[in-house]
Amino acid sequence: SRDGGVDQGDYGLFQRCFSGSGIDQDDPSCELALLDDDTDVDHHDLSVFMRCMSGSQVPADVSCATQE
């Protein structure tokens, strides 16, 4: 939701955009769900999302997407 926090509202978008491994997600409204270096929204993107989840109005760690 571009408020700096990663929360349930963001998960709703992620869930709607989940395409599965190897299935391109080309809906422009799903751009924010593409969290890794490919064009599908799958379990790899979910792992990034879970690392970044911070809660409502709680800023996410800016390096969460690059952590292993």
Phi and psi in radians as a Rosetta constraint file:
Dihedral C 1 N 2 CA 2 C 2 CIRCULARHARMONIC 1.057 0.35
Dihedral N 2 CA 2 C 2 N 3 CIRCULARHARMONIC 0.481 0.35
Dihedral C 2 N 3 CA 3 C 3 CIRCULARHARMONIC -1.743 0.35
Dihedral N 3 CA 3 C 3 N 4 CIRCULARHARMONIC 0.062 0.35
Dihedral C 3 N 4 CA 4 C 4 CIRCULARHARMONIC 1.650 0.35
Dihedral N 4 CA 4 C 4 N 5 CIRCULARHARMONIC -0.381 0.35
Dihedral C 4 N 5 CA 5 C 5 CIRCULARHARMONIC -1.722 0.35
Dihedral N 5 CA 5 C 5 N 6 CIRCULARHARMONIC 2.702 0.35
Dihedral C 5 N 6 CA 6 C 6 CIRCULARHARMONIC -2.029 0.35
Dihedral N 6 CA 6 C 6 N 7 CIRCULARHARMONIC 1.994 0.35
Dihedral C 6 N 7 CA 7 C 7 CIRCULARHARMONIC -2.510 0.35
Dihedral N 7 CA 7 C 7 N 8 CIRCULARHARMONIC -2.899 0.35
Dihedral C 7 N 8 CA 8 C 8 CIRCULARHARMONIC -1.033 0.35
Dihedral N 8 CA 8 C 8 N 9 CIRCULARHARMONIC -0.633 0.35
Dihedral C 8 N 9 CA 9 C 9 CIRCULARHARMONIC -1.061 0.35
Dihedral N 9 CA 9 C 9 N 10 CIRCULARHARMONIC -0.723 0.35
Dihedral C 9 N 10 CA 10 C 10 CIRCULARHARMONIC -1.199 0.35
Dihedral N 10 CA 10 C 10 N 11 CIRCULARHARMONIC -0.622 0.35
Dihedral C 10 N 11 CA 11 C 11 CIRCULARHARMONIC -1.125 0.35
Dihedral N 11 CA 11 C 11 N 12 CIRCULARHARMONIC -0.610 0.35
Dihedral C 11 N 12 CA 12 C 12 CIRCULARHARMONIC -1.031 0.35
Dihedral N 12 CA 12 C 12 N 13 CIRCULARHARMONIC -0.773 0.35
Dihedral C 12 N 13 CA 13 C 13 CIRCULARHARMONIC -1.101 0.35
Dihedral N 13 CA 13 C 13 N 14 CIRCULARHARMONIC -0.813 0.35
Dihedral C 13 N 14 CA 14 C 14 CIRCULARHARMONIC -1.009 0.35
Dihedral N 14 CA 14 C 14 N 15 CIRCULARHARMONIC -0.802 0.35
Dihedral C 14 N 15 CA 15 C 15 CIRCULARHARMONIC -1.088 0.35
Dihedral N 15 CA 15 C 15 N 16 CIRCULARHARMONIC -0.721 0.35
Dihedral C 15 N 16 CA 16 C 16 CIRCULARHARMONIC -1.138 0.35
Dihedral N 16 CA 16 C 16 N 17 CIRCULARHARMONIC -0.557 0.35
Dihedral C 16 N 17 CA 17 C 17 CIRCULARHARMONIC -1.598 0.35
Dihedral N 17 CA 17 C 17 N 18 CIRCULARHARMONIC -0.144 0.35
Dihedral C 17 N 18 CA 18 C 18 CIRCULARHARMONIC -1.001 0.35
Dihedral N 18 CA 18 C 18 N 19 CIRCULARHARMONIC 2.108 0.35
Dihedral C 18 N 19 CA 19 C 19 CIRCULARHARMONIC -1.901 0.35
Dihedral N 19 CA 19 C 19 N 20 CIRCULARHARMONIC -0.472 0.35
Dihedral C 19 N 20 CA 20 C 20 CIRCULARHARMONIC 1.796 0.35
Dihedral N 20 CA 20 C 20 N 21 CIRCULARHARMONIC 2.784 0.35
Dihedral C 20 N 21 CA 21 C 21 CIRCULARHARMONIC -1.087 0.35
Dihedral N 21 CA 21 C 21 N 22 CIRCULARHARMONIC 2.223 0.35
Dihedral C 21 N 22 CA 22 C 22 CIRCULARHARMONIC 1.396 0.35
Dihedral N 22 CA 22 C 22 N 23 CIRCULARHARMONIC 0.045 0.35
Dihedral C 22 N 23 CA 23 C 23 CIRCULARHARMONIC -1.903 0.35
Dihedral N 23 CA 23 C 23 N 24 CIRCULARHARMONIC 1.924 0.35
Dihedral C 23 N 24 CA 24 C 24 CIRCULARHARMONIC -0.985 0.35
Dihedral N 24 CA 24 C 24 N 25 CIRCULARHARMONIC 2.416 0.35
Dihedral C 24 N 25 CA 25 C 25 CIRCULARHARMONIC -1.874 0.35
Dihedral N 25 CA 25 C 25 N 26 CIRCULARHARMONIC 1.836 0.35
Dihedral C 25 N 26 CA 26 C 26 CIRCULARHARMONIC -1.938 0.35
Dihedral N 26 CA 26 C 26 N 27 CIRCULARHARMONIC 0.212 0.35
Dihedral C 26 N 27 CA 27 C 27 CIRCULARHARMONIC -1.288 0.35
Dihedral N 27 CA 27 C 27 N 28 CIRCULARHARMONIC 2.067 0.35
Dihedral C 27 N 28 CA 28 C 28 CIRCULARHARMONIC -0.989 0.35
Dihedral N 28 CA 28 C 28 N 29 CIRCULARHARMONIC -0.490 0.35
Dihedral C 28 N 29 CA 29 C 29 CIRCULARHARMONIC -1.286 0.35
Dihedral N 29 CA 29 C 29 N 30 CIRCULARHARMONIC -0.139 0.35
Dihedral C 29 N 30 CA 30 C 30 CIRCULARHARMONIC -1.755 0.35
Dihedral N 30 CA 30 C 30 N 31 CIRCULARHARMONIC 0.138 0.35
Dihedral C 30 N 31 CA 31 C 31 CIRCULARHARMONIC -0.946 0.35
Dihedral N 31 CA 31 C 31 N 32 CIRCULARHARMONIC -0.673 0.35
Dihedral C 31 N 32 CA 32 C 32 CIRCULARHARMONIC -1.235 0.35
Dihedral N 32 CA 32 C 32 N 33 CIRCULARHARMONIC -0.233 0.35
Dihedral C 32 N 33 CA 33 C 33 CIRCULARHARMONIC -1.574 0.35
Dihedral N 33 CA 33 C 33 N 34 CIRCULARHARMONIC -0.156 0.35
Dihedral C 33 N 34 CA 34 C 34 CIRCULARHARMONIC -1.444 0.35
Dihedral N 34 CA 34 C 34 N 35 CIRCULARHARMONIC 1.597 0.35
Dihedral C 34 N 35 CA 35 C 35 CIRCULARHARMONIC -1.780 0.35
Dihedral N 35 CA 35 C 35 N 36 CIRCULARHARMONIC -0.144 0.35
Dihedral C 35 N 36 CA 36 C 36 CIRCULARHARMONIC -2.086 0.35
Dihedral N 36 CA 36 C 36 N 37 CIRCULARHARMONIC -2.893 0.35
Dihedral C 36 N 37 CA 37 C 37 CIRCULARHARMONIC -1.650 0.35
Dihedral N 37 CA 37 C 37 N 38 CIRCULARHARMONIC 0.625 0.35
Dihedral C 37 N 38 CA 38 C 38 CIRCULARHARMONIC -2.420 0.35
Dihedral N 38 CA 38 C 38 N 39 CIRCULARHARMONIC -2.990 0.35
Dihedral C 38 N 39 CA 39 C 39 CIRCULARHARMONIC -1.903 0.35
Dihedral N 39 CA 39 C 39 N 40 CIRCULARHARMONIC 0.147 0.35
Dihedral C 39 N 40 CA 40 C 40 CIRCULARHARMONIC -1.850 0.35
Dihedral N 40 CA 40 C 40 N 41 CIRCULARHARMONIC 2.862 0.35
Dihedral C 40 N 41 CA 41 C 41 CIRCULARHARMONIC -2.013 0.35
Dihedral N 41 CA 41 C 41 N 42 CIRCULARHARMONIC 1.873 0.35
Dihedral C 41 N 42 CA 42 C 42 CIRCULARHARMONIC -2.450 0.35
Dihedral N 42 CA 42 C 42 N 43 CIRCULARHARMONIC -2.815 0.35
Dihedral C 42 N 43 CA 43 C 43 CIRCULARHARMONIC -1.107 0.35
Dihedral N 43 CA 43 C 43 N 44 CIRCULARHARMONIC -0.451 0.35
Dihedral C 43 N 44 CA 44 C 44 CIRCULARHARMONIC -1.195 0.35
Dihedral N 44 CA 44 C 44 N 45 CIRCULARHARMONIC -0.719 0.35
Dihedral C 44 N 45 CA 45 C 45 CIRCULARHARMONIC -1.148 0.35
Dihedral N 45 CA 45 C 45 N 46 CIRCULARHARMONIC -0.654 0.35
Dihedral C 45 N 46 CA 46 C 46 CIRCULARHARMONIC -1.087 0.35
Dihedral N 46 CA 46 C 46 N 47 CIRCULARHARMONIC -0.683 0.35
Dihedral C 46 N 47 CA 47 C 47 CIRCULARHARMONIC -1.054 0.35
Dihedral N 47 CA 47 C 47 N 48 CIRCULARHARMONIC -0.751 0.35
Dihedral C 47 N 48 CA 48 C 48 CIRCULARHARMONIC -1.102 0.35
Dihedral N 48 CA 48 C 48 N 49 CIRCULARHARMONIC -0.806 0.35
Dihedral C 48 N 49 CA 49 C 49 CIRCULARHARMONIC -0.981 0.35
Dihedral N 49 CA 49 C 49 N 50 CIRCULARHARMONIC -0.810 0.35
Dihedral C 49 N 50 CA 50 C 50 CIRCULARHARMONIC -1.125 0.35
Dihedral N 50 CA 50 C 50 N 51 CIRCULARHARMONIC -0.655 0.35
Dihedral C 50 N 51 CA 51 C 51 CIRCULARHARMONIC -1.128 0.35
Dihedral N 51 CA 51 C 51 N 52 CIRCULARHARMONIC -0.540 0.35
Dihedral C 51 N 52 CA 52 C 52 CIRCULARHARMONIC -1.595 0.35
Dihedral N 52 CA 52 C 52 N 53 CIRCULARHARMONIC -0.226 0.35
Dihedral C 52 N 53 CA 53 C 53 CIRCULARHARMONIC -1.007 0.35
Dihedral N 53 CA 53 C 53 N 54 CIRCULARHARMONIC 2.219 0.35
Dihedral C 53 N 54 CA 54 C 54 CIRCULARHARMONIC -2.176 0.35
Dihedral N 54 CA 54 C 54 N 55 CIRCULARHARMONIC -0.516 0.35
Dihedral C 54 N 55 CA 55 C 55 CIRCULARHARMONIC 1.970 0.35
Dihedral N 55 CA 55 C 55 N 56 CIRCULARHARMONIC 2.877 0.35
Dihedral C 55 N 56 CA 56 C 56 CIRCULARHARMONIC -1.109 0.35
Dihedral N 56 CA 56 C 56 N 57 CIRCULARHARMONIC 2.222 0.35
Dihedral C 56 N 57 CA 57 C 57 CIRCULARHARMONIC 1.078 0.35
Dihedral N 57 CA 57 C 57 N 58 CIRCULARHARMONIC 0.338 0.35
Dihedral C 57 N 58 CA 58 C 58 CIRCULARHARMONIC -1.943 0.35
Dihedral N 58 CA 58 C 58 N 59 CIRCULARHARMONIC 2.007 0.35
Dihedral C 58 N 59 CA 59 C 59 CIRCULARHARMONIC -1.005 0.35
Dihedral N 59 CA 59 C 59 N 60 CIRCULARHARMONIC 2.359 0.35
Dihedral C 59 N 60 CA 60 C 60 CIRCULARHARMONIC -1.355 0.35
Dihedral N 60 CA 60 C 60 N 61 CIRCULARHARMONIC 2.673 0.35
Dihedral C 60 N 61 CA 61 C 61 CIRCULARHARMONIC -1.091 0.35
Dihedral N 61 CA 61 C 61 N 62 CIRCULARHARMONIC 2.145 0.35
Dihedral C 61 N 62 CA 62 C 62 CIRCULARHARMONIC -1.145 0.35
Dihedral N 62 CA 62 C 62 N 63 CIRCULARHARMONIC -0.314 0.35
Dihedral C 62 N 63 CA 63 C 63 CIRCULARHARMONIC -1.786 0.35
Dihedral N 63 CA 63 C 63 N 64 CIRCULARHARMONIC 0.176 0.35
Dihedral C 63 N 64 CA 64 C 64 CIRCULARHARMONIC -1.075 0.35
Dihedral N 64 CA 64 C 64 N 65 CIRCULARHARMONIC -0.574 0.35
Dihedral C 64 N 65 CA 65 C 65 CIRCULARHARMONIC -1.284 0.35
Dihedral N 65 CA 65 C 65 N 66 CIRCULARHARMONIC -0.347 0.35
Dihedral C 65 N 66 CA 66 C 66 CIRCULARHARMONIC -1.778 0.35
Dihedral N 66 CA 66 C 66 N 67 CIRCULARHARMONIC -0.091 0.35
Dihedral C 66 N 67 CA 67 C 67 CIRCULARHARMONIC -1.297 0.35
Dihedral N 67 CA 67 C 67 N 68 CIRCULARHARMONIC 2.620 0.35
